[in-house]
């Protein structure tokens, strides 16, 4: 079993983080709270939920 130096461990951690979070950042850039697309989808989902509940319970 080989021992890694602190610099090698740090470099491996950075590479792992970049590999595992690359797609999340790309997806999150469109659908995050700061994006008009993500914020719009949030409000649309709230409106659809309220409409479904009003249909189910007969609210006016």
FIKEVEX-730284 format. One record per residue: residue number from 1; residue in three letters; x, y, z of N, C-alpha, C in turn. Coordinates in nm, 2 decimals, always signed. Last residue first. Example, Ala and Ser with C-alpha at 12.3 -4.5 7.8 and 13.67 -1.06 7.14 Angstrom:
<atoms>
<atom num="2" residu="Ser" n_X="+1.28" n_Y="-0.22" n_Z="+0.71" ca_X="+1.37" ca_Y="-0.11" ca_Z="+0.71" c_X="+1.29" c_Y="+0.00" c_Z="+0.79"/>
<atom num="1" residu="Ala" n_X="+1.32" n_Y="-0.57" n_Z="+0.78" ca_X="+1.23" ca_Y="-0.45" ca_Z="+0.78" c_X="+1.32" c_Y="-0.33" c_Z="+0.78"/>
</atoms>
This chain:
<atoms>
<atom num="60" residu="Unk" n_X="-6.30" n_Y="+2.71" n_Z="-0.43" ca_X="-6.33" ca_Y="+2.81" ca_Z="-0.54" c_X="-6.24" c_Y="+2.93" c_Z="-0.52"/>
<atom num="59" residu="Unk" n_X="-6.23" n_Y="+2.35" n_Z="-0.39" ca_X="-6.22" ca_Y="+2.49" ca_Z="-0.35" c_X="-6.25" c_Y="+2.59" c_Z="-0.47"/>
<atom num="58" residu="Unk" n_X="-6.25" n_Y="+2.08" n_Z="-0.42" ca_X="-6.36" ca_Y="+2.16" ca_Z="-0.46" c_X="-6.35" c_Y="+2.30" c_Z="-0.41"/>
<atom num="57" residu="Unk" n_X="-6.04" n_Y="+1.91" n_Z="-0.38" ca_X="-6.12" ca_Y="+1.94" ca_Z="-0.27" c_X="-6.24" c_Y="+2.04" c_Z="-0.30"/>
<atom num="56" residu="Unk" n_X="-5.93" n_Y="+1.88" n_Z="-0.64" ca_X="-5.95" ca_Y="+1.76" ca_Z="-0.56" c_X="-6.05" c_Y="+1.79" c_Z="-0.44"/>
<atom num="55" residu="Unk" n_X="-5.90" n_Y="+2.14" n_Z="-0.74" ca_X="-5.99" ca_Y="+2.04" ca_Z="-0.81" c_X="-6.02" c_Y="+1.92" c_Z="-0.72"/>
<atom num="54" residu="Unk" n_X="-5.72" n_Y="+2.24" n_Z="-0.55" ca_X="-5.85" ca_Y="+2.30" ca_Z="-0.56" c_X="-5.95" c_Y="+2.21" c_Z="-0.64"/>
<atom num="53" residu="Unk" n_X="-5.50" n_Y="+2.07" n_Z="-0.60" ca_X="-5.57" ca_Y="+2.07" ca_Z="-0.47" c_X="-5.70" c_Y="+2.13" c_Z="-0.48"/>
<atom num="52" residu="Unk" n_X="-5.44" n_Y="+2.16" n_Z="-0.86" ca_X="-5.47" ca_Y="+2.02" ca_Z="-0.84" c_X="-5.55" c_Y="+2.01" c_Z="-0.71"/>
<atom num="51" residu="Unk" n_X="-5.37" n_Y="+2.43" n_Z="-0.81" ca_X="-5.48" ca_Y="+2.39" ca_Z="-0.90" c_X="-5.53" c_Y="+2.25" c_Z="-0.88"/>
<atom num="50" residu="Unk" n_X="-5.15" n_Y="+2.40" n_Z="-0.65" ca_X="-5.27" ca_Y="+2.46" ca_Z="-0.60" c_X="-5.39" c_Y="+2.43" c_Z="-0.68"/>
<atom num="49" residu="Unk" n_X="-4.97" n_Y="+2.28" n_Z="-0.84" ca_X="-5.01" ca_Y="+2.21" ca_Z="-0.71" c_X="-5.14" c_Y="+2.27" c_Z="-0.65"/>
<atom num="48" residu="Unk" n_X="-4.95" n_Y="+2.48" n_Z="-1.03" ca_X="-5.01" ca_Y="+2.35" ca_Z="-1.06" c_X="-5.05" c_Y="+2.28" c_Z="-0.94"/>
<atom num="47" residu="Unk" n_X="-4.82" n_Y="+2.68" n_Z="-0.87" ca_X="-4.96" ca_Y="+2.71" ca_Z="-0.93" c_X="-5.02" c_Y="+2.58" c_Z="-0.97"/>
<atom num="46" residu="Unk" n_X="-4.58" n_Y="+2.55" n_Z="-0.81" ca_X="-4.67" ca_Y="+2.59" ca_Z="-0.70" c_X="-4.81" c_Y="+2.61" c_Z="-0.76"/>
<atom num="45" residu="Unk" n_X="-4.48" n_Y="+2.53" n_Z="-1.07" ca_X="-4.51" ca_Y="+2.40" ca_Z="-0.99" c_X="-4.60" c_Y="+2.44" c_Z="-0.87"/>
<atom num="44" residu="Unk" n_X="-4.44" n_Y="+2.80" n_Z="-1.14" ca_X="-4.54" ca_Y="+2.71" ca_Z="-1.21" c_X="-4.57" c_Y="+2.59" c_Z="-1.14"/>
<atom num="43" residu="Unk" n_X="-4.24" n_Y="+2.86" n_Z="-0.95" ca_X="-4.38" ca_Y="+2.93" ca_Z="-0.94" c_X="-4.48" c_Y="+2.85" c_Z="-1.02"/>
<atom num="42" residu="Unk" n_X="-4.03" n_Y="+2.70" n_Z="-1.05" ca_X="-4.08" ca_Y="+2.69" ca_Z="-0.91" c_X="-4.22" c_Y="+2.74" c_Z="-0.90"/>
<atom num="41" residu="Unk" n_X="-3.99" n_Y="+2.79" n_Z="-1.31" ca_X="-4.04" ca_Y="+2.65" ca_Z="-1.29" c_X="-4.10" c_Y="+2.63" c_Z="-1.14"/>
<atom num="40" residu="Unk" n_X="-3.89" n_Y="+3.04" n_Z="-1.25" ca_X="-4.02" ca_Y="+3.03" ca_Z="-1.32" c_X="-4.08" c_Y="+2.89" c_Z="-1.30"/>
<atom num="39" residu="Unk" n_X="-3.65" n_Y="+2.97" n_Z="-1.13" ca_X="-3.75" ca_Y="+3.05" ca_Z="-1.05" c_X="-3.89" c_Y="+3.04" c_Z="-1.11"/>
<atom num="38" residu="Unk" n_X="-3.52" n_Y="+2.85" n_Z="-1.35" ca_X="-3.55" ca_Y="+2.78" ca_Z="-1.22" c_X="-3.66" c_Y="+2.84" c_Z="-1.14"/>
<atom num="37" residu="Unk" n_X="-3.52" n_Y="+3.07" n_Z="-1.53" ca_X="-3.58" ca_Y="+2.94" ca_Z="-1.57" c_X="-3.62" c_Y="+2.86" c_Z="-1.44"/>
<atom num="36" residu="Unk" n_X="-3.37" n_Y="+3.26" n_Z="-1.40" ca_X="-3.51" ca_Y="+3.29" ca_Z="-1.43" c_X="-3.58" c_Y="+3.16" c_Z="-1.47"/>
<atom num="35" residu="Unk" n_X="-3.16" n_Y="+3.15" n_Z="-1.14" ca_X="-3.19" ca_Y="+3.15" ca_Z="-1.28" c_X="-3.34" c_Y="+3.18" c_Z="-1.30"/>
<atom num="34" residu="Unk" n_X="-3.12" n_Y="+3.13" n_Z="-0.87" ca_X="-3.08" ca_Y="+3.25" ca_Z="-0.93" c_X="-3.11" c_Y="+3.26" c_Z="-1.08"/>
<atom num="33" residu="Unk" n_X="-3.20" n_Y="+2.87" n_Z="-0.81" ca_X="-3.29" ca_Y="+2.98" ca_Z="-0.77" c_X="-3.25" c_Y="+3.11" c_Z="-0.84"/>
<atom num="32" residu="Unk" n_X="-3.13" n_Y="+2.66" n_Z="-1.10" ca_X="-3.11" ca_Y="+2.71" ca_Z="-0.97" c_X="-3.20" c_Y="+2.83" c_Z="-0.94"/>
<atom num="31" residu="Unk" n_X="-3.13" n_Y="+2.56" n_Z="-1.36" ca_X="-3.25" ca_Y="+2.53" ca_Z="-1.27" c_X="-3.23" c_Y="+2.58" c_Z="-1.13"/>
<atom num="30" residu="Unk" n_X="-2.89" n_Y="+2.62" n_Z="-1.49" ca_X="-3.02" ca_Y="+2.66" ca_Z="-1.55" c_X="-3.14" c_Y="+2.65" c_Z="-1.46"/>
<atom num="29" residu="Unk" n_X="-2.70" n_Y="+2.55" n_Z="-1.31" ca_X="-2.69" ca_Y="+2.68" ca_Z="-1.36" c_X="-2.82" c_Y="+2.72" c_Z="-1.43"/>
<atom num="28" residu="Unk" n_X="-2.74" n_Y="+2.28" n_Z="-1.25" ca_X="-2.78" ca_Y="+2.38" ca_Z="-1.16" c_X="-2.78" c_Y="+2.52" c_Z="-1.21"/>
<atom num="27" residu="Unk" n_X="-2.61" n_Y="+2.15" n_Z="-1.46" ca_X="-2.75" ca_Y="+2.14" ca_Z="-1.45" c_X="-2.81" c_Y="+2.25" c_Z="-1.36"/>
<atom num="26" residu="Unk" n_X="-2.35" n_Y="+2.23" n_Z="-1.41" ca_X="-2.40" ca_Y="+2.26" ca_Z="-1.54" c_X="-2.56" c_Y="+2.26" c_Z="-1.53"/>
<atom num="25" residu="Unk" n_X="-2.31" n_Y="+2.13" n_Z="-1.15" ca_X="-2.30" ca_Y="+2.27" ca_Z="-1.18" c_X="-2.36" c_Y="+2.31" c_Z="-1.31"/>
<atom num="24" residu="Unk" n_X="-2.34" n_Y="+1.86" n_Z="-1.20" ca_X="-2.44" ca_Y="+1.93" ca_Z="-1.11" c_X="-2.43" c_Y="+2.08" c_Z="-1.14"/>
<atom num="23" residu="Unk" n_X="-2.12" n_Y="+1.80" n_Z="-1.36" ca_X="-2.26" ca_Y="+1.79" ca_Z="-1.42" c_X="-2.36" c_Y="+1.86" c_Z="-1.33"/>
<atom num="22" residu="Unk" n_X="-1.91" n_Y="+1.84" n_Z="-1.17" ca_X="-1.91" ca_Y="+1.91" ca_Z="-1.29" c_X="-2.06" c_Y="+1.91" c_Z="-1.35"/>
<atom num="21" residu="Unk" n_X="-1.89" n_Y="+1.70" n_Z="-0.94" ca_X="-1.97" ca_Y="+1.81" ca_Z="-0.93" c_X="-1.98" c_Y="+1.89" c_Z="-1.06"/>
<atom num="20" residu="Unk" n_X="-1.71" n_Y="+1.49" n_Z="-0.98" ca_X="-1.84" ca_Y="+1.45" ca_Z="-0.93" c_X="-1.94" c_Y="+1.57" c_Z="-0.93"/>
<atom num="19" residu="Unk" n_X="-1.47" n_Y="+1.61" n_Z="-1.08" ca_X="-1.54" ca_Y="+1.50" ca_Z="-1.16" c_X="-1.69" c_Y="+1.48" c_Z="-1.11"/>
<atom num="18" residu="Unk" n_X="-1.41" n_Y="+1.79" n_Z="-0.87" ca_X="-1.44" ca_Y="+1.84" ca_Z="-1.01" c_X="-1.51" c_Y="+1.74" c_Z="-1.09"/>
<atom num="17" residu="Unk" n_X="-1.36" n_Y="+1.61" n_Z="-0.67" ca_X="-1.46" ca_Y="+1.71" ca_Z="-0.65" c_X="-1.50" c_Y="+1.76" c_Z="-0.79"/>
<atom num="16" residu="Unk" n_X="-1.14" n_Y="+1.47" n_Z="-0.77" ca_X="-1.26" ca_Y="+1.40" ca_Z="-0.74" c_X="-1.38" c_Y="+1.50" c_Z="-0.73"/>
<atom num="15" residu="Unk" n_X="-0.95" n_Y="+1.68" n_Z="-0.78" ca_X="-0.99" ca_Y="+1.61" ca_Z="-0.90" c_X="-1.12" c_Y="+1.53" c_Z="-0.88"/>
<atom num="14" residu="Unk" n_X="-0.93" n_Y="+1.74" n_Z="-0.51" ca_X="-0.97" ca_Y="+1.84" ca_Z="-0.60" c_X="-1.02" c_Y="+1.77" c_Z="-0.73"/>
<atom num="13" residu="Unk" n_X="-0.83" n_Y="+1.50" n_Z="-0.41" ca_X="-0.95" ca_Y="+1.55" ca_Z="-0.36" c_X="-1.01" c_Y="+1.66" c_Z="-0.46"/>
<atom num="12" residu="Unk" n_X="-0.58" n_Y="+1.48" n_Z="-0.54" ca_X="-0.68" ca_Y="+1.38" ca_Z="-0.56" c_X="-0.82" c_Y="+1.43" c_Z="-0.52"/>
<atom num="11" residu="Unk" n_X="-0.45" n_Y="+1.71" n_Z="-0.42" ca_X="-0.48" ca_Y="+1.70" ca_Z="-0.57" c_X="-0.58" c_Y="+1.60" c_Z="-0.60"/>
<atom num="10" residu="Unk" n_X="-0.44" n_Y="+1.62" n_Z="-0.16" ca_X="-0.51" ca_Y="+1.74" ca_Z="-0.19" c_X="-0.55" c_Y="+1.74" c_Z="-0.34"/>
<atom num="9" residu="Unk" n_X="-0.28" n_Y="+1.40" n_Z="-0.18" ca_X="-0.41" ca_Y="+1.38" ca_Z="-0.13" c_X="-0.50" c_Y="+1.50" c_Z="-0.17"/>
<atom num="8" residu="Unk" n_X="-0.04" n_Y="+1.53" n_Z="-0.27" ca_X="-0.11" ca_Y="+1.43" ca_Z="-0.36" c_X="-0.25" c_Y="+1.41" c_Z="-0.31"/>
<atom num="7" residu="Unk" n_X="+0.02" n_Y="+1.68" n_Z="-0.05" ca_X="-0.01" ca_Y="+1.75" ca_Z="-0.18" c_X="-0.08" c_Y="+1.65" c_Z="-0.27"/>
<atom num="6" residu="Unk" n_X="+0.07" n_Y="+1.48" n_Z="+0.15" ca_X="-0.05" ca_Y="+1.58" ca_Z="+0.16" c_X="-0.08" c_Y="+1.65" c_Z="+0.03"/>
<atom num="5" residu="Unk" n_X="+0.14" n_Y="+1.17" n_Z="-0.02" ca_X="+0.18" ca_Y="+1.30" ca_Z="+0.05" c_X="+0.06" c_Y="+1.38" c_Z="+0.06"/>
<atom num="4" residu="Unk" n_X="+0.04" n_Y="+0.84" n_Z="+0.04" ca_X="+0.04" ca_Y="+0.96" ca_Z="-0.04" c_X="+0.08" c_Y="+1.08" c_Z="+0.04"/>
<atom num="3" residu="Unk" n_X="+0.18" n_Y="+0.52" n_Z="+0.04" ca_X="+0.14" ca_Y="+0.64" ca_Z="+0.11" c_X="+0.15" c_Y="+0.76" c_Z="+0.02"/>
<atom num="2" residu="Unk" n_X="+0.06" n_Y="+0.21" n_Z="-0.09" ca_X="+0.15" ca_Y="+0.33" ca_Z="-0.10" c_X="+0.09" c_Y="+0.44" c_Z="-0.02"/>
<atom num="1" residu="Unk" n_X="+0.08" n_Y="-0.12" n_Z="+0.00" ca_X="+0.00" ca_Y="+0.00" ca_Z="+0.00" c_X="+0.09" c_Y="+0.12" c_Z="+0.00"/>
</atoms>
